[in-house]
């Protein structure tokens, strides 16, 4: 079951809003009273509030460059919860010898001291640059002297030779905004498509031709007032897909002749195969022929050949964590260093599969964090990853050799983002990507009650499939932080934590534990929850207002929690916990709570099964009910009494 998201590409004239008297690109004068404000009237709990936000894009006819001007004024109410505003990052792009440059820049922190406004300037010396990739350099700085009540203001200009894609503006952010503006001015001989998503229409709108800067231009101006902060919902992997936002894409230029840039998917395929860093690499078939593993071509089935080739590429090359659909240093260099970016590794996999006679092609995608692709407006600017797609016995399958635990159709959660574009030599086709592989979580505790009333034992946490890949990535990012999560989540003393990838690709963490807080003594009775620390003590489906967005787990999932509790000698269970099984009529969601006594041990098993990766919002009530049942039964307690 797929989420349904509407992405609308339309003429700006289709927004039926009557323009009101409003002056764009005219920031309100700095108001000393803003420094005295103690809370937002739009949301009294907001840690920050945007007083004015403007993005202005203009094509300079004298230079042919795109000018990008940004102006922000932000009120800070609680700096500890408004960290996103305390630091600024400005990305600058470069490609094929052309690069963006940072021009006018000024930023201040304003504070009110003894009734006076005190500005503190952000000095250029405090800025520093970091090279994020071959194409992106980021200028970073932090605001000085920020405290509760401060107003932060910054404005800067970027000059860009890249006219193709105007940066996206997020109209709805987590922070409430008093005034938000989007403006694009382009000469009539340079035309853009305007892309909208979301549900909020502008209060002020001007879409017309007018004389600007001595040139006839088409202007797109949209103004918003009193926007509340976007309300997030649980079980949504990227809520930016649902926020109101605007972007612009080059449609055509008409200098001496009309040149169209809006593409069909087939045109995109043609351009990719003509690009040296994509199609040019795929033409180097000799590299694949020279490196194909011995014995592969003698295998009987295409599936055997494909899995053998995939295993070779997966084990031989290391991903450098760089994404993108184009190669950086090239496949030949990757063969020497055994390190490559996503495009180099997976394009080489495509080449190897083709060499073995398998119908294989690149599948370009936008990862979950990068947002959905717009099927209506073909463009590769928002694609950021390459997978290998292959057809065996009439069915499409995918590989991702950047991940050591991946296998056929078992790829990281980040890759499952509804759609991808299959790029063949002759055409490109959007295809639906539905994750049907179940990812499991097995939580097992074996424990005994000690004479001093403490509980101790061993605990294991094992994930399979996409969940295992996610756990391994989290562990690799920061092993100590990963281990600390166990103690923070359960408030249990865990020791000797050992995390590793198993031979079957699962990721498992084993540890010892002890606690003095799991038993209550009432007279001569010992009261304990047999689920120990694994009980579901809250309902994650706790939303009280109407659900707005689909429910997205990323993968079908089965979660099994099992506790084996040794009853101390001389004690018996006064009353066994009640069992439960609940399942929806369509069998999409199922929960069981099962109890069994074996000699002096009590085994309790809780199993939650979710059959699909995602669900329409209408399923929310069913999830809420079943999660509530799980919480109720997992919080049953038993009384241990002396025989």
C-alpha positions as CSV (number, residue, x, y, z in Angstrom):
1,X,0.0,0.0,0.0
2,X,1.5,3.2,-1.1
3,X,1.3,6.6,0.4
4,X,-0.6,9.1,-1.8
5,X,1.1,12.4,-2.2
6,X,0.1,15.0,-4.8
7,X,2.8,17.0,-6.4
8,X,1.4,19.8,-8.5
9,X,3.2,21.4,-11.4
10,X,1.2,24.4,-12.5
11,X,1.2,27.8,-14.0
12,X,1.4,30.4,-11.3
13,X,-1.7,31.9,-12.8
14,X,-3.7,28.9,-11.6
15,X,-3.5,30.1,-8.0
16,X,-6.7,32.1,-7.7
17,X,-5.7,34.6,-5.1
18,X,-6.5,38.2,-5.5
19,X,-3.5,40.3,-5.0
20,X,-3.7,42.8,-2.1
21,X,-1.7,45.9,-1.6
22,X,1.6,44.7,-0.4
23,X,5.2,45.8,-1.2
24,X,7.6,42.9,-1.8
25,X,11.3,43.0,-1.0
26,X,10.8,45.8,1.5
27,X,11.9,44.4,4.9
28,X,10.2,45.9,7.8
29,X,12.3,48.4,9.7
30,X,14.1,46.9,12.7
31,X,11.7,47.3,15.6
32,X,13.2,47.7,19.1
33,X,10.0,46.2,20.5
34,X,10.9,42.9,19.0
35,X,13.7,42.6,21.5
36,X,11.2,42.9,24.4
37,X,8.8,40.2,23.1
38,X,8.7,37.2,25.5
39,X,6.7,34.7,23.3
40,X,5.2,34.2,19.9
41,X,1.6,35.1,19.4
42,X,1.4,32.4,16.7
43,X,2.7,29.7,19.1
44,X,3.5,30.6,22.6
45,X,5.7,27.5,23.0
46,X,7.8,28.2,20.0
47,X,11.6,28.6,20.9
48,X,12.0,31.0,17.9
49,X,10.0,33.0,15.5
50,X,10.8,34.3,12.0
51,X,10.0,38.0,11.9
52,X,10.9,38.3,8.2
53,X,12.1,35.8,5.6
54,X,12.8,36.6,2.0
55,X,14.3,34.7,-0.9
56,X,14.9,36.8,-4.1
57,X,16.1,35.3,-7.3
58,X,16.9,37.4,-10.3
59,X,18.5,36.7,-13.7
60,X,21.0,39.5,-14.4
61,X,20.7,40.2,-18.1
62,X,24.0,42.1,-18.2
63,X,26.0,39.0,-17.0
64,X,23.7,36.1,-17.6
65,X,24.2,35.0,-14.0
66,X,21.6,34.2,-11.4
67,X,21.6,36.4,-8.3
68,X,20.3,34.7,-5.2
69,X,19.5,37.1,-2.3
70,X,18.5,35.9,1.2
71,X,17.3,38.0,4.1
72,X,16.3,36.6,7.5
73,X,15.3,38.2,10.8
74,X,14.7,35.7,13.6
75,X,13.6,36.2,17.2
76,X,15.1,33.8,19.8
77,X,12.9,32.9,22.8
78,X,14.7,29.8,24.0
79,X,18.2,29.4,22.6
80,X,18.7,25.9,23.9
81,X,15.7,24.7,21.8
82,X,16.5,27.0,18.8
83,X,19.9,25.6,17.9
84,X,19.1,25.4,14.1
85,X,19.1,29.2,14.0
86,X,22.4,29.8,16.0
87,X,24.6,28.6,13.1
88,X,24.4,29.2,9.4
89,X,25.7,27.2,6.5
90,X,25.9,28.6,3.0
91,X,26.6,26.0,0.3
92,X,28.3,27.0,-2.9
93,X,28.3,24.8,-6.0
94,X,30.9,24.3,-8.7
95,X,30.9,22.2,-11.9
96,X,32.9,21.9,-15.0
97,X,35.0,25.0,-14.1
98,X,32.1,27.2,-13.2
99,X,31.4,28.1,-9.6
100,X,29.1,30.1,-7.4
101,X,30.5,33.0,-5.4
102,X,29.4,34.5,-2.1
103,X,29.1,38.3,-2.4
104,X,27.5,40.8,0.0
105,X,27.2,39.4,3.4
106,X,26.3,40.8,6.8
107,X,24.9,39.3,10.0
108,X,24.2,40.7,13.4
109,X,23.0,39.5,16.8
110,X,20.9,42.2,18.5
111,X,20.4,42.3,22.3
112,X,18.6,44.7,24.6
113,X,20.9,45.9,27.4
114,X,19.8,48.5,29.9
115,X,17.1,49.7,27.5
116,X,19.6,50.1,24.6
117,X,19.9,48.0,21.4
118,X,23.3,46.5,21.2
119,X,24.3,44.9,17.9
120,X,27.2,42.4,17.7
121,X,28.5,41.9,14.2
122,X,29.4,38.5,12.8
123,X,33.0,39.0,11.7
124,X,34.4,37.4,8.5
125,X,37.2,36.0,10.5
126,X,34.7,33.8,12.4
127,X,33.6,32.1,9.1
128,X,35.2,28.9,7.9
129,X,34.8,26.8,4.8
130,X,34.6,23.1,4.4
131,X,34.6,21.0,1.2
132,X,31.6,18.7,1.4
133,X,32.1,17.1,-1.9
134,X,33.7,17.5,-5.4
135,X,30.9,20.0,-6.2
136,X,30.0,21.7,-2.9
137,X,31.9,24.0,-0.6
138,X,30.1,25.2,2.6
139,X,30.8,28.5,4.3
140,X,29.8,28.3,8.0
141,X,29.6,30.7,10.9
142,X,28.0,31.0,14.3
143,X,26.1,34.0,15.8
144,X,27.9,35.5,18.8
145,X,26.4,36.7,22.1
146,X,23.1,34.9,21.6
147,X,20.8,34.7,24.6
148,X,17.1,34.4,25.2
149,X,15.5,37.5,23.7
150,X,18.1,38.1,21.0
151,X,17.2,38.9,17.4
152,X,19.4,37.4,14.7
153,X,19.5,39.1,11.3
154,X,21.5,38.0,8.3
155,X,21.5,38.8,4.6
156,X,23.8,37.6,1.8
157,X,24.0,37.3,-1.9
158,X,25.2,34.4,-4.1
159,X,26.1,34.9,-7.8
160,X,25.6,31.7,-9.7
161,X,26.2,30.7,-13.3
162,X,23.7,27.9,-13.0
163,X,20.3,29.0,-14.3
164,X,18.7,25.5,-14.4
165,X,17.3,25.1,-11.0
166,X,16.3,27.8,-8.6
167,X,16.8,26.6,-5.0
168,X,13.6,25.4,-3.3
169,X,12.1,27.6,-0.6
170,X,10.4,25.9,2.3
171,X,7.3,28.0,3.0
172,X,6.3,25.9,6.0
173,X,9.1,25.4,8.5
174,X,9.1,24.2,12.1
175,X,9.4,27.8,13.1
176,X,6.4,30.2,12.9
177,X,6.8,33.1,10.6
178,X,5.2,36.6,10.5
179,X,6.3,37.4,6.9
180,X,7.6,35.0,4.3
181,X,8.4,36.1,0.7
182,X,9.4,34.3,-2.5
183,X,10.4,36.4,-5.6
184,X,11.7,35.4,-9.0
185,X,12.4,37.9,-11.7
186,X,13.5,36.6,-15.1
187,X,13.7,38.4,-18.5
188,X,11.1,37.2,-21.0
189,X,13.6,35.3,-23.1
190,X,14.3,33.0,-20.1
191,X,11.3,31.1,-18.9
192,X,10.8,29.0,-15.8
193,X,8.3,26.5,-14.6
194,X,7.1,27.1,-11.0
195,X,6.6,23.9,-8.9
196,X,4.3,23.9,-5.9
197,X,3.7,21.3,-3.2
198,X,1.6,21.7,-0.1
199,X,-1.7,23.2,0.8
200,X,-1.1,26.8,1.8
201,X,-1.8,29.5,-0.8
202,X,-0.1,32.9,-0.7
203,X,-1.9,35.8,0.8
204,X,-0.2,38.2,-1.7
205,X,0.5,37.3,-5.3
206,X,1.9,39.1,-8.3
207,X,2.5,37.1,-11.5
208,X,2.9,39.4,-14.4
209,X,5.1,40.9,-17.1
210,X,6.7,44.3,-16.2
211,X,9.7,46.4,-16.9
212,X,12.3,45.8,-14.3
213,X,15.9,47.1,-14.4
214,X,15.3,48.4,-17.9
215,X,14.2,45.0,-19.2
216,X,10.9,43.3,-19.8
217,X,10.6,40.6,-17.2
218,X,8.2,37.9,-15.9
219,X,7.9,38.2,-12.2
220,X,6.6,35.7,-9.7
221,X,6.0,37.1,-6.2
222,X,4.3,35.3,-3.4
223,X,3.8,36.6,0.1
224,X,2.6,34.8,3.3
225,X,1.7,36.1,6.7
226,X,1.3,34.6,10.1
227,X,2.3,31.1,9.2
228,X,2.3,28.7,12.2
229,X,5.1,26.2,12.6
230,X,4.6,22.9,10.7
231,X,3.2,20.2,13.0
232,X,5.1,17.0,12.6
233,X,3.6,13.5,13.0
234,X,5.2,10.3,14.1
235,X,5.7,7.5,11.5
236,X,6.6,10.0,8.7
237,X,10.1,9.4,7.4
238,X,10.4,12.8,5.6
239,X,7.7,15.3,6.4
240,X,9.2,17.9,4.0
241,X,7.3,16.0,1.3
242,X,4.1,17.4,2.9
243,X,5.1,21.0,3.6
244,X,4.2,23.9,1.4
245,X,7.3,24.8,-0.7
246,X,8.2,26.5,-4.0
247,X,10.9,25.8,-6.6
248,X,11.5,26.9,-10.1
249,X,13.0,25.1,-13.0
250,X,14.4,26.4,-16.3
251,X,11.9,25.8,-19.1
252,X,13.4,27.5,-22.1
253,X,15.7,30.3,-23.4
254,X,15.1,32.3,-26.5
255,X,18.1,34.3,-27.5
256,X,18.7,33.8,-31.2
257,X,16.7,30.7,-31.3
258,X,14.3,28.9,-28.9
259,X,16.0,26.2,-26.8
260,X,13.9,24.0,-24.6
261,X,15.2,22.7,-21.3
262,X,12.1,21.1,-19.8
263,X,12.7,17.4,-20.5
264,X,10.9,14.2,-21.0
265,X,12.3,11.2,-19.2
266,X,13.6,10.0,-22.6
267,X,15.5,13.2,-23.1
268,X,17.0,12.8,-19.7
269,X,18.2,9.3,-20.5
270,X,19.8,10.6,-23.7
271,X,21.6,13.3,-21.8
272,X,22.8,11.0,-19.1
273,X,24.2,8.5,-21.6
274,X,26.0,11.4,-23.4
275,X,27.5,12.6,-20.1
276,X,31.1,11.5,-19.6
277,X,30.6,10.9,-15.9
278,X,27.6,8.6,-16.4
279,X,27.2,7.2,-19.9
280,X,30.9,7.7,-20.7
281,X,31.8,5.4,-17.8
282,X,29.3,2.8,-18.9
283,X,31.0,2.6,-22.3
284,X,34.2,1.3,-20.7
285,X,33.1,-2.3,-21.1
286,X,36.7,-3.5,-21.2
287,X,37.0,-2.7,-17.5
288,X,34.1,-5.0,-16.7
289,X,35.3,-7.8,-19.0
290,X,38.8,-7.7,-17.4
291,X,37.4,-7.9,-13.9
292,X,34.6,-10.4,-14.1
293,X,35.1,-13.1,-11.5
294,X,36.4,-16.5,-12.7
295,X,33.7,-19.1,-13.2
296,X,30.7,-16.7,-13.3
297,X,30.1,-17.0,-17.0
298,X,29.8,-20.8,-16.5
299,X,27.1,-20.6,-14.0
300,X,23.7,-22.1,-15.1
301,X,21.2,-19.4,-14.2
302,X,21.0,-15.7,-14.5
303,X,20.3,-15.4,-10.8
304,X,23.4,-17.3,-9.8
305,X,25.5,-15.1,-12.1
306,X,23.9,-11.9,-10.8
307,X,24.4,-12.8,-7.1
308,X,28.0,-13.9,-7.7
309,X,28.8,-10.6,-9.5
310,X,27.0,-8.6,-6.8
311,X,28.9,-10.4,-4.1
312,X,32.2,-9.6,-5.8
313,X,31.5,-5.9,-6.2
314,X,30.1,-5.6,-2.7
315,X,33.1,-7.2,-1.0
316,X,35.8,-5.7,-3.2
317,X,34.9,-2.0,-3.1
318,X,34.3,0.4,-0.2
319,X,31.8,3.2,-0.4
320,X,33.2,6.6,0.5
321,X,29.8,7.8,1.6
322,X,29.5,10.2,-1.3
323,X,26.1,10.1,-3.1
324,X,25.2,11.5,-6.4
325,X,24.3,10.1,-9.9
326,X,27.7,11.0,-11.5
327,X,31.1,9.5,-11.0
328,X,33.8,11.6,-9.3
329,X,37.2,10.1,-9.9
330,X,36.0,7.5,-12.4
331,X,35.6,3.7,-12.3
332,X,39.2,3.1,-13.4
333,X,40.5,5.0,-10.4
334,X,38.0,3.0,-8.2
335,X,39.5,-0.2,-9.5
336,X,42.9,0.9,-8.3
337,X,42.0,2.3,-4.9
338,X,39.0,-0.1,-4.2
339,X,37.1,3.0,-3.0
340,X,34.3,4.8,-4.9
341,X,31.2,6.9,-4.6
342,X,27.7,5.4,-5.1
343,X,27.6,6.0,-8.8
344,X,31.0,4.5,-9.4
345,X,30.2,1.3,-7.4
346,X,26.7,0.7,-8.8
347,X,27.4,1.7,-12.4
348,X,30.3,-0.7,-12.4
349,X,27.9,-3.4,-11.0
350,X,25.6,-2.6,-14.0
351,X,28.6,-3.0,-16.4
352,X,29.5,-6.3,-14.9
353,X,26.0,-7.7,-15.0
354,X,25.7,-6.7,-18.7
355,X,29.0,-8.4,-19.4
356,X,27.4,-11.6,-18.0
357,X,24.5,-11.2,-20.5
358,X,22.0,-10.0,-17.9
359,X,19.6,-7.2,-18.7
360,X,20.8,-4.5,-16.3
361,X,20.4,-0.8,-16.2
362,X,21.0,2.1,-13.7
363,X,18.1,3.1,-11.5
364,X,18.4,6.7,-10.4
365,X,16.6,7.7,-7.2
366,X,16.1,10.4,-4.7
367,X,16.8,9.1,-1.2
368,X,14.3,9.6,1.6
369,X,16.0,12.5,3.2
370,X,16.4,14.2,-0.2
371,X,12.7,14.2,-0.9
372,X,10.3,12.7,-3.5
373,X,11.0,13.0,-7.2
374,X,8.4,15.0,-9.2
375,X,7.1,12.6,-11.8
376,X,5.2,15.4,-13.6
377,X,8.3,17.5,-14.1
378,X,11.2,15.3,-15.4
379,X,14.5,16.5,-13.9
380,X,17.6,14.9,-12.5
381,X,18.6,17.9,-10.3
382,X,16.8,16.3,-7.3
383,X,18.2,12.8,-7.9
384,X,21.1,11.8,-5.7
385,X,21.7,8.1,-5.8
386,X,22.2,5.3,-8.3
387,X,21.1,1.6,-7.8
388,X,21.6,-1.3,-10.2
389,X,18.4,-2.7,-11.6
390,X,18.2,-6.0,-13.4
391,X,15.5,-8.1,-15.1
392,X,15.3,-11.8,-14.5
393,X,12.5,-14.0,-15.8
394,X,10.4,-10.9,-16.5
395,X,10.7,-9.4,-13.0
396,X,12.6,-6.3,-12.0
397,X,15.0,-6.5,-9.1
398,X,17.5,-4.1,-7.5
399,X,20.9,-4.2,-5.9
400,X,22.9,-1.7,-3.9
401,X,26.5,-2.7,-3.6
402,X,27.5,0.2,-1.4
403,X,26.2,-1.7,1.7
404,X,27.9,-4.9,2.9
405,X,24.7,-6.3,4.4
406,X,22.6,-5.7,1.3
407,X,21.3,-8.4,-1.0
408,X,18.8,-8.8,-3.9
409,X,15.9,-6.5,-3.3
410,X,17.1,-6.0,0.3
411,X,18.5,-2.4,0.3
412,X,18.8,0.3,3.0
413,X,15.7,2.1,4.1
414,X,17.0,5.4,2.7
415,X,16.5,3.9,-0.9
416,X,12.8,3.1,-0.5
417,X,11.2,6.4,-1.6
418,X,8.2,5.4,-3.7
419,X,9.7,5.9,-7.2
420,X,12.9,5.7,-9.2
421,X,13.7,6.2,-12.8
422,X,15.1,3.3,-14.8
423,X,17.6,4.6,-17.3
424,X,18.2,2.4,-20.4
425,X,20.2,3.2,-23.5
426,X,17.1,4.3,-25.4
427,X,14.6,5.6,-22.8
428,X,13.9,6.3,-19.2
429,X,10.9,5.0,-17.2
430,X,9.6,6.0,-13.8
431,X,9.0,2.8,-11.8
432,X,7.3,2.3,-8.5
433,X,9.5,1.0,-5.7
434,X,7.6,-1.0,-3.1
435,X,9.6,-2.6,-0.3
436,X,8.0,-6.0,0.3
437,X,11.0,-7.6,2.2
438,X,10.2,-8.0,5.9
439,X,12.7,-6.6,8.3
440,X,12.7,-8.2,11.7
441,X,13.6,-7.2,15.3
442,X,14.2,-9.9,17.9
443,X,14.6,-8.7,21.5
444,X,15.4,-11.5,23.9
445,X,16.1,-11.4,27.7
446,X,17.0,-14.3,29.9
447,X,16.8,-13.4,33.6
448,X,16.7,-14.6,37.1
449,X,15.6,-13.1,40.4
450,X,18.4,-13.0,42.9
451,X,18.2,-13.5,46.6
452,X,18.8,-9.8,47.2
453,X,15.7,-8.9,45.1
454,X,17.7,-7.8,42.1
455,X,17.1,-9.1,38.6
456,X,20.1,-10.0,36.3
457,X,20.7,-11.8,33.1
458,X,21.6,-11.5,29.4
459,X,19.9,-9.4,26.7
460,X,20.2,-9.6,22.9
461,X,18.9,-7.2,20.3
462,X,19.0,-8.6,16.7
463,X,17.8,-6.9,13.6
464,X,17.5,-8.3,10.1
465,X,17.1,-6.8,6.6
466,X,16.9,-3.1,6.2
467,X,16.7,-2.6,10.0
468,X,20.0,-4.4,10.3
469,X,21.6,-2.0,7.8
470,X,20.2,1.0,9.7
471,X,21.5,-0.3,13.0
472,X,25.0,-0.9,11.5
473,X,25.1,2.6,10.1
474,X,24.1,4.0,13.5
475,X,26.8,2.0,15.2
476,X,29.5,3.0,12.7
477,X,28.6,6.7,13.1
478,X,29.3,6.6,16.9
479,X,29.7,3.2,18.7
480,X,29.8,4.7,22.1
481,X,26.6,6.7,21.5
482,X,24.9,3.6,20.1
483,X,25.7,1.6,23.2
484,X,24.6,4.5,25.5
485,X,21.1,4.4,23.9
486,X,20.4,1.1,25.6
487,X,21.0,2.6,29.1
488,X,19.1,5.8,28.2
489,X,16.1,4.0,26.8
490,X,15.7,1.4,29.6
491,X,17.4,2.9,32.7
492,X,19.1,-0.5,33.2
493,X,22.7,-1.2,34.0
494,X,24.0,-2.8,30.8
495,X,27.6,-4.1,30.7
496,X,29.8,-6.0,28.2
497,X,27.9,-4.7,25.2
498,X,29.1,-6.5,22.1
499,X,27.7,-5.4,18.7
500,X,28.5,-7.1,15.4
501,X,27.3,-8.2,12.0
502,X,26.4,-11.9,11.9
503,X,27.2,-14.1,8.9
504,X,23.6,-13.8,7.6
505,X,23.8,-10.0,7.5
506,X,21.8,-9.5,10.7
507,X,23.2,-7.0,13.3
508,X,23.2,-8.1,16.9
509,X,24.1,-6.5,20.2
510,X,24.5,-8.8,23.2
511,X,25.0,-7.7,26.8
512,X,24.6,-8.4,30.4
513,X,22.2,-6.5,32.6
514,X,21.1,-6.1,36.2
515,X,18.6,-3.9,38.0
516,X,17.2,-3.4,41.5
517,X,14.1,-1.5,40.3
518,X,12.1,-4.3,38.6
519,X,10.5,-5.8,41.7
520,X,8.1,-4.4,44.2
521,X,7.7,-6.0,47.6
522,X,4.2,-6.1,49.1
523,X,4.3,-8.1,52.3
524,X,5.8,-11.4,51.4
525,X,4.9,-11.1,47.8
526,X,7.2,-10.1,45.0
527,X,5.4,-8.1,42.2
528,X,7.1,-8.0,38.8
529,X,6.2,-7.4,35.2
530,X,7.4,-10.6,33.4
531,X,8.3,-8.4,30.3
532,X,10.9,-6.7,32.6
533,X,12.2,-3.6,30.8
534,X,10.7,-4.7,27.4
535,X,7.1,-3.8,28.2
536,X,5.5,-1.2,25.9
537,X,4.9,1.5,28.4
538,X,3.4,4.0,26.0
539,X,1.4,4.1,22.8
540,X,3.4,5.6,19.9
541,X,0.1,6.1,18.1
542,X,-1.0,8.8,20.6
543,X,-2.1,11.5,18.3
544,X,-5.3,13.1,19.5
545,X,-6.0,15.4,16.5
546,X,-7.0,14.0,13.1
547,X,-4.2,12.3,11.2
548,X,-3.1,14.2,8.2
549,X,-0.3,12.1,6.6
550,X,0.2,8.5,5.6
551,X,1.9,6.1,8.0
552,X,5.4,5.1,6.9
553,X,7.4,2.3,8.5
554,X,9.9,1.9,5.6
555,X,9.5,-1.9,5.5
556,X,7.1,-4.6,6.5
557,X,8.1,-5.6,9.9
558,X,7.9,-8.3,12.6
559,X,9.0,-7.4,16.1
560,X,9.3,-10.3,18.6
561,X,10.0,-9.6,22.3
562,X,10.7,-12.7,24.4
563,X,11.6,-12.9,28.1
564,X,12.6,-16.1,29.9
565,X,12.3,-15.4,33.6
566,X,13.6,-17.9,36.2
567,X,11.3,-18.1,39.3
568,X,13.4,-18.3,42.5
569,X,13.3,-21.6,44.4
570,X,10.4,-21.8,47.0
571,X,8.2,-19.3,45.1
572,X,5.2,-19.9,42.8
573,X,3.1,-17.6,40.5
574,X,-0.1,-16.6,42.2
575,X,-1.9,-16.0,38.9
576,X,-0.7,-16.3,35.3
577,X,-0.9,-13.3,33.0
578,X,-3.7,-13.3,30.4
579,X,-3.0,-14.0,26.8
580,X,-4.2,-12.0,23.8
581,X,-4.3,-12.1,20.0
582,X,-5.8,-9.3,17.9
583,X,-5.7,-9.0,14.1
584,X,-7.3,-6.6,11.6
585,X,-9.8,-8.1,9.2
586,X,-7.5,-7.7,6.3
587,X,-4.7,-9.3,8.3
588,X,-2.4,-6.3,7.8
589,X,-1.7,-5.8,11.5
590,X,-1.5,-8.6,14.1
591,X,-0.5,-8.7,17.7
592,X,-0.1,-11.7,20.1
593,X,0.9,-11.9,23.7
594,X,1.7,-15.5,24.7
595,X,2.6,-17.0,28.1
596,X,4.0,-20.4,28.9
597,X,5.4,-21.9,32.2
598,X,8.1,-24.5,31.8
599,X,9.1,-26.0,35.2
600,X,10.6,-23.0,37.1
601,X,10.7,-20.7,34.2
602,X,8.1,-18.4,32.8
603,X,8.3,-17.5,29.0
604,X,6.5,-14.5,27.7
605,X,6.5,-13.7,24.0
606,X,5.1,-10.6,22.4
607,X,4.8,-10.4,18.6
608,X,3.8,-7.4,16.5
609,X,3.4,-8.0,12.7
610,X,2.9,-5.2,10.2
611,X,2.4,-6.6,6.7
612,X,3.2,-3.6,4.5
613,X,5.8,-0.8,4.5
614,X,3.3,2.0,4.6
615,X,-0.4,2.8,5.0
616,X,-3.0,5.5,4.2
617,X,-3.8,7.8,7.1
618,X,-7.2,6.0,7.5
619,X,-5.3,3.1,9.1
620,X,-4.2,5.3,12.0
621,X,-7.2,4.3,14.3
622,X,-6.4,0.6,13.8
623,X,-2.8,1.1,14.7
624,X,-3.8,3.2,17.7
625,X,-6.2,0.5,18.9
626,X,-3.7,-2.4,18.5
627,X,-0.8,-0.5,20.0
628,X,-3.1,0.3,23.0
629,X,-3.9,-3.4,23.4
630,X,-0.2,-4.2,23.3
631,X,0.6,-1.6,26.0
632,X,-2.2,-3.0,28.2
633,X,-1.1,-6.6,28.0
634,X,2.6,-6.0,28.2
635,X,2.0,-4.1,31.5
636,X,0.5,-7.0,33.3
637,X,2.3,-8.0,36.5
638,X,2.6,-11.3,38.4
639,X,2.8,-11.9,42.1
640,X,5.3,-14.4,43.3
641,X,4.4,-16.0,46.6
642,X,6.1,-18.5,48.8
643,X,4.9,-22.0,48.5
